[in-house]
Amino acid sequence: MKRILVTGAGGQIGSWLVPALRDAHGEEKVIATDVRYLGPELSEGGPFQVLDATDAKGVGQAVMRHRADTVFHLAAILSAIGEKDPRLAWHVNMSSLQAVLEVAREQGCAVFTPSSIGVFGPLTPKDPTPQDTLMRPRTMYGITKVAGELLCDYYHDRYGVDTRGVRYPGLVSYGAPPGGGTTDWAVEIYHKAVEHGRYRCFLGPDTQLDMMYMPDAVRAAMAIMEADADRLVHRNAFNVTAMQLTPERLAAEIRVHLPAFEIEYEIDPVRQGIADSWPDRIDDSAARAEWDWAPAFDAAAMTADMLSHLKT
Ligand SMILES: NC(=O)c1ccc[n+]([C@@H]2O[C@H](COP(=O)([O-])OP(=O)(O)OC[C@H]3O[C@@H](n4cnc5c(N)ncnc54)[C@H](O)[C@@H]3O)[C@@H](O)[C@H]2O)c1
């Protein structure tokens, strides 16, 4: 990784990953791109270009102009928005990935593509969910993520493109808001706890999902792209997790710092249905064995850090 292009750079992950990549590789080496103009931190802290990642020609020109050797492809439509507009999710998620992979094939780039626990469906073993298992998702988001994993493997096997990816769980961060996923509650809960002392959750109290704090998610993306290729048995995509949370459990963690915090429930059947089809706990032993993955934050450390940042 010497010169890097990031698509969808203004989202929840990109707004953390771009500064981390710029710190590690130099400001000028990392070009942030997104379909929309981003705030000054991302668009003025280094090279920035408005770029629709579904535009294969535009992606090709941007990679060539920047002389990028690595693409972090983050542009996508997430699970809850994807259920509102499935055709848009299919179009953006598949067309952009195909555009990036073709450009990578032509110009010899490595590609990081985040997959998701959304690849799993109601027939998948839920606890633990193995690395290699049945994947029959029922959401358009999940369908695009399974197809994306297969397409990335295909470009590696057929054309030798260095494609790598992780299946992220729900990601928790401050800064850029989450982009319309089923695990957004685990971000909103902190904001509402600090602002109002109470939160109305759209998932039921005992709905357990894998989660990760954003600094760990950023480390995972950078670590897998730097991993020794000879050690990789898998590529697209590795299960990674840091903790398993339910709304009740996270509320209890928040009460350690804000004892008066209250949580109530108003279940959204669409997002509850999606969450119920996802794993309770994924097994990330392949990532640990093949590229030494290990998270740094558990629920207590994440909660202390989130609340201290949001309070200030
Ligand atoms: N955040 C999570 O909890 C999570 C979990 C698992 C996987 N992921 C995956 O990680 C990736 C990034 O997720 P995120 O949370 O940052 O998403 P996000 O919704 O916060 O950000 C996506 C970004 O992509 C941009 N975008 C949308 N359409 C585009 C297009 N056609 N061309 C260029 N840019 C476009 C948006 O403007 C936005 O800035 C996605 O592939 C997502 O599926 C995220």
PDBQT file of the ligand as one rigid body, heavy atoms in Angstrom, charges set to zero:
ROOT
HETATM    1  N1  LIG A 401     -21.162   0.561   9.497  1.00  0.00    +0.000 N 
HETATM    2  C1  LIG A 401     -21.379  -0.739   9.742  1.00  0.00    +0.000 C 
HETATM    3  O1  LIG A 401     -21.872  -1.096  10.819  1.00  0.00    +0.000 OA
HETATM    4  C2  LIG A 401     -20.975  -1.772   8.708  1.00  0.00    +0.000 A 
HETATM    5  C3  LIG A 401     -21.039  -3.125   9.072  1.00  0.00    +0.000 A 
HETATM    6  C4  LIG A 401     -20.716  -4.083   8.125  1.00  0.00    +0.000 A 
HETATM    7  C5  LIG A 401     -20.275  -3.701   6.869  1.00  0.00    +0.000 A 
HETATM    8  N2  LIG A 401     -20.216  -2.384   6.536  1.00  0.00    +0.000 N 
HETATM    9  C6  LIG A 401     -19.793  -2.059   5.176  1.00  0.00    +0.000 C 
HETATM   10  O2  LIG A 401     -18.759  -1.100   5.180  1.00  0.00    +0.000 OA
HETATM   11  C7  LIG A 401     -18.866  -0.243   4.033  1.00  0.00    +0.000 C 
HETATM   12  C8  LIG A 401     -18.933   1.201   4.483  1.00  0.00    +0.000 C 
HETATM   13  O3  LIG A 401     -19.983   1.332   5.409  1.00  0.00    +0.000 OA
HETATM   14  P1  LIG A 401     -20.317   2.689   6.163  1.00  0.00    +0.000 P 
HETATM   15  O4  LIG A 401     -20.922   2.302   7.469  1.00  0.00    +0.000 OA
HETATM   16  O5  LIG A 401     -19.174   3.629   6.146  1.00  0.00    +0.000 OA
HETATM   17  O6  LIG A 401     -21.502   3.216   5.224  1.00  0.00    +0.000 OA
HETATM   18  P2  LIG A 401     -22.139   4.688   5.156  1.00  0.00    +0.000 P 
HETATM   19  O7  LIG A 401     -23.523   4.537   4.642  1.00  0.00    +0.000 OA
HETATM   20  O8  LIG A 401     -21.927   5.414   6.442  1.00  0.00    +0.000 OA
HETATM   21  O9  LIG A 401     -21.225   5.376   4.050  1.00  0.00    +0.000 OA
HETATM   22  C9  LIG A 401     -21.299   5.020   2.701  1.00  0.00    +0.000 C 
HETATM   23  C10 LIG A 401     -20.721   6.159   1.882  1.00  0.00    +0.000 C 
HETATM   24  O10 LIG A 401     -20.835   5.793   0.512  1.00  0.00    +0.000 OA
HETATM   25  C11 LIG A 401     -21.237   6.926  -0.210  1.00  0.00    +0.000 C 
HETATM   26  N3  LIG A 401     -21.890   6.468  -1.434  1.00  0.00    +0.000 N 
HETATM   27  C12 LIG A 401     -23.136   5.981  -1.616  1.00  0.00    +0.000 A 
HETATM   28  N4  LIG A 401     -23.338   5.695  -2.916  1.00  0.00    +0.000 NA
HETATM   29  C13 LIG A 401     -22.189   5.993  -3.565  1.00  0.00    +0.000 A 
HETATM   30  C14 LIG A 401     -21.766   5.906  -4.912  1.00  0.00    +0.000 A 
HETATM   31  N5  LIG A 401     -22.575   5.472  -5.875  1.00  0.00    +0.000 N 
HETATM   32  N6  LIG A 401     -20.499   6.283  -5.213  1.00  0.00    +0.000 NA
HETATM   33  C15 LIG A 401     -19.656   6.737  -4.261  1.00  0.00    +0.000 A 
HETATM   34  N7  LIG A 401     -20.012   6.865  -2.965  1.00  0.00    +0.000 NA
HETATM   35  C16 LIG A 401     -21.261   6.482  -2.630  1.00  0.00    +0.000 A 
HETATM   36  C17 LIG A 401     -22.170   7.695   0.712  1.00  0.00    +0.000 C 
HETATM   37  O11 LIG A 401     -22.232   9.065   0.330  1.00  0.00    +0.000 OA
HETATM   38  C18 LIG A 401     -21.479   7.482   2.066  1.00  0.00    +0.000 C 
HETATM   39  O12 LIG A 401     -20.569   8.519   2.352  1.00  0.00    +0.000 OA
HETATM   40  C19 LIG A 401     -20.108  -0.735   3.283  1.00  0.00    +0.000 C 
HETATM   41  O13 LIG A 401     -19.733  -1.644   2.292  1.00  0.00    +0.000 OA
HETATM   42  C20 LIG A 401     -20.901  -1.448   4.347  1.00  0.00    +0.000 C 
HETATM   43  O14 LIG A 401     -21.746  -2.429   3.804  1.00  0.00    +0.000 OA
HETATM   44  C21 LIG A 401     -20.557  -1.410   7.436  1.00  0.00    +0.000 A 
ENDROOT
TORSDOF 0
